Amino acid sequence: MTGTRDPLEQLRSALAGVPWSEEAARLTDDELLAAMGALEAVGRLVDASRVAFAGEVAERSRVELGDQRLSTRRGCRSAAELIERVTLVSGAEARRRIALGGATRARFGFTGEPLAPEFPRIAAALAAGELGADAAGTIIRELGRARPVADPAVFAAAEQALVAEATGGGDGGPVRCTADELRVQAQAWSVFLDQDGREPDDERAMRRRGFRLGRARDGLIPVTGELMPEVAAKLTRLFDAHLAPRSGGGFMTDEERSRIAEFGETRTADQQRHDVLAAAIDTAARSGEHPMIGGAAPTVLVSVRASDIESGRGVAHADGVEVPISHRAARHMMCTGGTQKVVFDDDGRIITLGSPERCFTPHQRRAITLRDGGCLIPGCSVAAAWCEIHHVIPDADGGPTHPDNGVLLCWFHHRTIDTSGWGIRMLRGVPQIRPPAWLDPGGGWRPVTKSPTRLADQHDRRPAA
Ligand SMILES: [Zn+2]
């Protein structure tokens, strides 16, 4: 042990006593830069030994050793933790050293015969103090991606070329690359080596794909994930199809239409995409092509307390989401269907268990679609297939689940129908709408439809001007 320790101790004491800032301030420009380069050369050698030691610690802590792992014997969960504790570096740095140490240390075959390191040229340049640890790590990371698919001879040539770029090649020729320049070169080599790169990329993407609902924050559920490109393409198409402005508003005059255009769309693009997703989920849920749960279409349980319903305060809970939802949201969900209401008393006893079947049937939906044609709110372009059916007289007030009491509204206009100021009523089974006062002061009720058949019919009956 003294063989290693003595020179390290000498080096340490030689460096420790020097007042480096004063020394640097004293030097001329040329001296300063020369000294900085020389110091870095020492640092590279120190780095190489750090990496070698980390690699050795990791080797002695390899999983196959079980209880005999060095890390386990020292009470650590991993080699990285042991290195962190001994050296006081960060976990990331410890793992970086282990990776570099593993890729550049000598290996042994099954019968104990010595094998070259995984990256022999990098190992040699590192040990010689010609290549820095960050440059070495960059080459290994970039080339390593292409290793499984690269021709071994070409791979070796790439490693050789990159080490030469980094170290100047030893023949005094080219200017040495910085670590950042080297990364660009290494990426170019990686693409060259991975000629069929699309496929491994695709496999990587398949492994990394994901979609997550996060923990609730501020009453919202964050969504994160990584979509496969083709899924993102379809989703983008879906958004585009719904968000493309279309002419709407059957009965409206040009003036009304321009006022809607001015004030009608209050949502941001993000909010509109959210609403498209809401409609897509709803459409999928009622398509009947999804797995049944307990023999029935997926039903969301919405639980509320009876006293909260009476007071109009408090909150409701939707099964499967940890944050409470507002009573308005609960009413919206129950109006749309696909939900089952559970009412508790203050002691927690279930006092009402709503029926989950209070949805409009596909037959009723088709009839309503033919009559209404799309979201009834003028200026809204959401098509019938993407709409929800709104009970004009709420189910709770005795409104029947019948086409004469159901109209098409998109998710957004349904969700905001209580507050937006739009009025909807049914007159002998035909929907009528009354614009909010800000849009049409003193305006009255008028029939409304987006149905091409009924619009044509209205034109036929309109007296010629
Ligand atoms: Zn709408």
Boltz pocket constraint, residues with backbone or C-beta under 6 A from the ligand:
constraints:
  - pocket:
      binder: B
      contacts: [[A, 375], [A, 376], [A, 377], [A, 380], [A, 381], [A, 382], [A, 409], [A, 410], [A, 411], [A, 412], [A, 413]]
      max_distance: 6.0
